[in-house]
């Protein structure tokens, strides 16, 4: 998969599902919101990696970076929703 925006979006879909699997429990927004957070996490990971000069080669490293970004954003989302509700 290339490193275009479309590539990161597709990787983000997979990362959202993987991120949900890595962070068990109820998500306030459901699966659709989790996948959207995965897409945002993938885009964030691609942006941050490019900004600091890290080259993420195609393959498992792209998915690992996107999944880490998705998990990070999902954790932030859960904290923000918990504060708003509670």
C-alpha positions, 0 to 999 in steps of 0.5 A: 500500500502506498503512502498516499492519503487513500492508503492511510485511510485504508490502513486506518480502517484496519487499524480501527478494528485492531485498536478496538480489539486491543482495547476491550470494553465498551466504546461510547461511540460504537464500531463506526466511531472506533473505525473513524478514530482508527482512520484519524489515528492512521493519518496522525501516525503518518503525519507524525512519522513524516514530520520527524523524518521516520520512514515507514516502509510499506507492510507491517510497519504501516499497520503497526504505526496506524494501530498505535495511533488508533489506540492512542486516539481511542484512549484519549476519546474514552477519557474525554467521553468519561469526563463529559458523562461523569 
